[in-house]
């Protein structure tokens, strides 16, 4: 239901990642549904997020591809070990490792699909 996002404004004033109440994924909401570049929580791949005005900085965990029209970004944090904190629909809070499989991450972020998964 909820997951951490990082603020991108330290990289560029035009980087809206982590901005509250901006209406595209990666700002106040995340993208983790079946796209080739939102592979796991907190990935460090270059060009991982697709946002106009963002800076590609994979070394610090904020990869971005500016010209992509999809406007999406992934859940990110600065925790030691590279995971993110998520809140489940039942109200529980969990720490997901950056090594959480892509399949599990996608299933967790899909809604109303009736799928059962285990956090690995």
Backbone as CSV, one residue per row, in Angstrom:
resi,resn,N_x,N_y,N_z,CA_x,CA_y,CA_z,C_x,C_y,C_z
1,UNK,0.813,-1.183,0.000,0.000,0.000,0.000,0.868,1.263,0.000
2,UNK,1.890,1.319,0.850,2.777,2.479,0.920,4.224,2.015,0.886
3,UNK,5.067,2.819,0.282,6.501,2.525,0.261,7.268,3.837,0.229
4,UNK,8.505,3.770,0.647,9.341,4.971,0.682,9.689,5.459,-0.713
5,UNK,9.841,6.758,-0.839,10.409,7.371,-2.036,11.482,8.359,-1.575
6,UNK,12.454,8.589,-2.428,13.502,9.559,-2.115,13.241,10.859,-2.844
7,UNK,13.652,11.927,-2.243,13.503,13.251,-2.841,14.659,13.493,-3.810
8,UNK,14.334,13.894,-5.026,15.349,14.118,-6.044,15.772,15.563,-6.183
9,UNK,15.151,16.466,-5.445,15.447,17.889,-5.625,16.880,18.249,-5.247
10,UNK,17.573,17.382,-4.490,18.977,17.666,-4.185,19.855,17.507,-5.424
11,UNK,19.350,16.793,-6.440,20.086,16.621,-7.687,19.770,17.720,-8.691
12,UNK,18.506,18.161,-8.702,18.061,19.177,-9.648,16.745,19.762,-9.145
13,UNK,16.561,21.080,-9.256,15.284,21.672,-8.835,14.092,21.124,-9.621
14,UNK,14.331,20.609,-10.836,13.260,20.062,-11.649,12.964,18.600,-11.393
15,UNK,13.693,17.969,-10.483,13.508,16.550,-10.189,12.373,16.394,-9.191
16,UNK,11.232,15.916,-9.657,10.028,15.837,-8.818,9.931,14.553,-8.000
17,UNK,10.899,13.647,-8.128,10.808,12.407,-7.361,10.744,12.722,-5.874
18,UNK,9.791,12.123,-5.206,9.626,12.310,-3.778,8.827,13.528,-3.376
19,UNK,8.360,14.307,-4.345,7.571,15.497,-4.041,6.156,15.088,-3.685
20,UNK,5.655,15.594,-2.591,4.315,15.233,-2.160,3.275,15.846,-3.098
21,UNK,2.270,15.061,-3.440,1.096,15.493,-4.185,1.404,15.959,-5.608
22,UNK,2.427,15.408,-6.214,2.643,15.620,-7.637,2.050,14.400,-8.325
23,UNK,1.234,14.591,-9.326,0.418,13.514,-9.852,1.045,12.579,-10.849
24,UNK,2.262,12.137,-10.634,2.758,11.048,-11.462,3.604,10.104,-10.631
25,UNK,3.692,8.839,-11.071,4.450,7.854,-10.297,5.888,8.290,-10.076
26,UNK,6.353,8.073,-8.869,7.695,8.472,-8.483,7.703,9.736,-7.672
27,UNK,6.627,10.481,-7.735,6.519,11.683,-6.914,5.877,11.273,-5.600
28,UNK,4.570,11.291,-5.521,3.921,10.866,-4.292,3.444,9.421,-4.374
29,UNK,3.600,8.779,-5.510,3.285,7.358,-5.665,4.455,6.686,-6.370
30,UNK,4.538,5.362,-6.268,5.644,4.640,-6.895,5.147,3.768,-8.027
31,UNK,6.070,3.351,-8.850,5.774,2.409,-9.919,6.574,1.142,-9.645
32,UNK,5.912,0.031,-9.669,6.619,-1.241,-9.557,5.865,-2.303,-10.324
33,UNK,5.030,-1.892,-11.207,4.226,-2.841,-11.960,4.846,-3.081,-13.319
34,UNK,5.156,-4.287,-13.600,5.568,-4.824,-14.879,6.212,-3.858,-15.861
35,UNK,7.238,-3.185,-15.474,8.051,-2.412,-16.409,9.471,-2.945,-16.332
36,UNK,10.196,-2.803,-17.395,11.519,-3.400,-17.491,12.547,-2.741,-16.583
37,UNK,12.286,-1.522,-16.146,13.322,-0.841,-15.381,12.978,-0.625,-13.906
38,UNK,11.835,-1.048,-13.451,11.513,-1.026,-12.016,11.643,-2.446,-11.501
39,UNK,12.864,-2.904,-11.426,13.096,-4.327,-11.194,12.944,-4.749,-9.739
40,UNK,13.445,-3.961,-8.815,13.393,-4.306,-7.400,13.320,-3.012,-6.599
41,UNK,12.939,-3.105,-5.325,12.967,-1.878,-4.531,14.387,-1.355,-4.413
42,UNK,14.547,-0.064,-4.591,15.819,0.617,-4.371,16.932,0.161,-5.311
43,UNK,16.594,-0.133,-6.561,17.661,-0.565,-7.461,18.585,0.600,-7.809
44,UNK,19.806,0.274,-8.207,20.819,1.282,-8.517,21.175,1.307,-9.998
45,UNK,20.268,0.853,-10.846,20.550,0.819,-12.272,20.520,2.225,-12.867
46,UNK,21.384,2.492,-13.845,21.267,3.765,-14.554,19.954,3.786,-15.342
47,UNK,19.390,4.942,-15.497,18.153,5.133,-16.273,16.953,4.386,-15.695
48,UNK,16.973,4.042,-14.407,15.915,3.219,-13.816,14.581,3.942,-13.721
49,UNK,14.578,5.196,-13.388,13.336,5.958,-13.316,13.170,6.725,-14.622
50,UNK,11.948,6.987,-14.988,11.661,7.715,-16.218,10.940,9.009,-15.860
51,UNK,11.676,10.098,-15.767,11.060,11.361,-15.362,11.760,12.529,-16.028
52,UNK,10.960,13.356,-16.659,11.497,14.574,-17.242,12.019,15.479,-16.132
53,UNK,13.175,16.070,-16.333,13.758,16.975,-15.350,14.585,16.290,-14.280
54,UNK,14.646,14.964,-14.316,15.427,14.233,-13.307,16.859,14.035,-13.773
55,UNK,17.738,13.780,-12.846,19.153,13.564,-13.133,19.470,12.081,-12.975
56,UNK,20.250,11.524,-13.909,20.681,10.134,-13.823,21.890,10.050,-12.901
57,UNK,21.697,9.546,-11.699,22.769,9.438,-10.697,22.712,8.057,-10.041
58,UNK,23.012,6.989,-10.810,22.903,5.643,-10.257,23.895,5.365,-9.129
59,UNK,25.033,6.060,-9.103,26.014,5.845,-8.041,25.427,6.167,-6.673
60,UNK,24.494,7.111,-6.626,23.835,7.460,-5.365,22.393,6.943,-5.326
61,UNK,22.091,5.946,-6.179,20.797,5.285,-6.135,19.645,6.049,-6.722
62,UNK,19.918,6.967,-7.648,18.851,7.778,-8.248,18.999,7.793,-9.774
63,UNK,18.945,6.627,-10.389,19.030,6.554,-11.838,17.784,7.124,-12.493
64,UNK,17.941,7.793,-13.641,16.786,8.377,-14.333,17.069,8.532,-15.820
65,UNK,16.054,8.313,-16.612,16.121,8.543,-18.057,15.148,9.663,-18.377
66,UNK,15.678,10.834,-18.658,14.850,12.033,-18.849,13.905,11.993,-20.037
67,UNK,14.321,11.514,-21.198,13.421,11.642,-22.351,12.251,10.658,-22.383
68,UNK,12.196,9.712,-21.463,11.127,8.714,-21.511,9.779,9.343,-21.142
69,UNK,8.743,9.094,-21.929,7.442,9.724,-21.675,6.596,9.022,-20.603
70,UNK,7.063,7.938,-20.011,6.223,7.168,-19.090,6.027,7.832,-17.732
71,UNK,6.940,8.652,-17.292,6.857,9.329,-16.002,6.604,8.352,-14.852
72,UNK,7.596,7.550,-14.548,7.478,6.616,-13.438,8.800,6.525,-12.698
73,UNK,8.708,6.197,-11.424,9.906,5.987,-10.618,9.621,4.924,-9.566
74,UNK,10.690,4.396,-9.038,10.611,3.274,-8.111,10.755,3.730,-6.670
75,UNK,10.444,2.839,-5.759,10.624,3.102,-4.338,12.113,3.126,-4.019
76,UNK,12.528,4.124,-3.248,13.957,4.272,-2.924,14.133,4.758,-1.495
77,UNK,15.300,4.426,-0.918,15.642,4.903,0.422,17.154,5.025,0.517
78,UNK,17.623,5.482,1.666,19.060,5.569,1.928,19.445,4.689,3.114
79,UNK,18.661,3.648,3.397,18.967,2.752,4.510,20.219,1.937,4.228
80,UNK,20.976,1.659,5.257,22.109,0.755,5.131,21.574,-0.597,4.682
81,UNK,22.172,-1.174,3.688,21.708,-2.442,3.166,20.793,-2.296,1.970
82,UNK,20.325,-1.078,1.709,19.637,-0.794,0.465,18.174,-1.169,0.352
83,UNK,17.510,-1.522,1.416,16.099,-1.873,1.318,15.195,-0.672,1.488
84,UNK,13.898,-0.932,1.490,12.891,0.102,1.699,11.878,-0.376,2.733
85,UNK,11.260,0.576,3.395,10.194,0.258,4.337,8.873,0.382,3.594
86,UNK,8.015,-0.631,3.756,6.702,-0.637,3.119,5.636,-0.868,4.181
87,UNK,4.445,-0.379,3.923,3.290,-0.647,4.773,2.305,-1.460,3.950
88,UNK,1.885,-2.577,4.514,0.967,-3.479,3.834,-0.475,-3.028,4.070
89,UNK,-1.378,-3.543,3.281,-2.802,-3.176,3.408,-3.397,-3.618,4.736
90,UNK,-2.775,-4.581,5.415,-3.282,-4.994,6.727,-2.753,-4.101,7.847
91,UNK,-1.985,-3.068,7.489,-1.451,-2.125,8.473,-0.071,-2.480,8.988
92,UNK,0.446,-3.649,8.652,1.786,-4.030,9.117,2.851,-3.278,8.318
93,UNK,3.995,-3.089,8.940,5.118,-2.412,8.304,6.275,-3.389,8.214
94,UNK,6.943,-3.406,7.069,8.032,-4.350,6.840,9.193,-3.648,6.150
95,UNK,10.379,-4.197,6.354,11.569,-3.752,5.639,11.810,-4.751,4.521
96,UNK,11.838,-4.288,3.294,12.117,-5.152,2.152,13.542,-4.933,1.698
97,UNK,14.271,-5.990,1.610,15.648,-5.930,1.152,15.700,-5.557,-0.325
98,UNK,16.790,-4.943,-0.727,16.997,-4.633,-2.145,17.164,-5.912,-2.958
99,UNK,17.381,-7.039,-2.284,17.500,-8.317,-2.989,16.156,-9.027,-3.130
100,UNK,15.062,-8.365,-2.728,13.730,-8.927,-2.961,13.597,-9.199,-4.454
101,UNK,13.099,-10.358,-4.795,13.023,-10.717,-6.218,12.071,-9.793,-6.966
102,UNK,12.340,-9.635,-8.251,11.491,-8.816,-9.100,10.067,-9.357,-9.108
103,UNK,9.902,-10.657,-9.170,8.573,-11.254,-9.199,7.793,-10.924,-7.923
104,UNK,8.437,-11.035,-6.763,7.768,-10.716,-5.501,7.426,-9.235,-5.438
105,UNK,8.357,-8.379,-5.820,8.128,-6.936,-5.794,6.929,-6.562,-6.658
106,UNK,6.877,-7.093,-7.870,5.765,-6.793,-8.764,4.441,-7.290,-8.193
107,UNK,4.447,-8.497,-7.628,3.218,-9.029,-7.034,2.755,-8.161,-5.869
108,UNK,3.695,-7.696,-5.049,3.336,-6.866,-3.908,2.723,-5.541,-4.333
109,UNK,3.156,-5.005,-5.445,2.691,-3.696,-5.885,1.482,-3.771,-6.803
110,UNK,1.077,-4.966,-7.174,-0.142,-5.114,-7.966,-1.333,-5.087,-7.006
111,UNK,-2.444,-4.574,-7.454,-3.599,-4.500,-6.563,-4.707,-5.417,-7.056
112,UNK,-5.459,-5.902,-6.120,-6.686,-6.636,-6.428,-6.463,-7.790,-7.395
113,UNK,-5.336,-8.494,-7.260,-5.073,-9.595,-8.186,-5.263,-10.957,-7.538
114,UNK,-5.431,-11.013,-6.228,-5.653,-12.263,-5.522,-4.423,-13.144,-5.427
115,UNK,-3.261,-12.638,-5.817,-2.037,-13.442,-5.791,-1.511,-13.562,-4.365
116,UNK,-0.908,-14.698,-4.079,-0.286,-14.940,-2.787,1.219,-14.985,-3.019
117,UNK,1.985,-14.378,-2.139,3.438,-14.349,-2.298,4.058,-14.423,-0.905
118,UNK,5.358,-14.702,-0.910,6.098,-14.636,0.348,7.213,-13.626,0.159
119,UNK,7.517,-12.903,1.213,8.601,-11.933,1.144,9.899,-12.681,1.284
120,UNK,10.722,-12.613,0.240,11.991,-13.350,0.241,13.162,-12.455,0.478
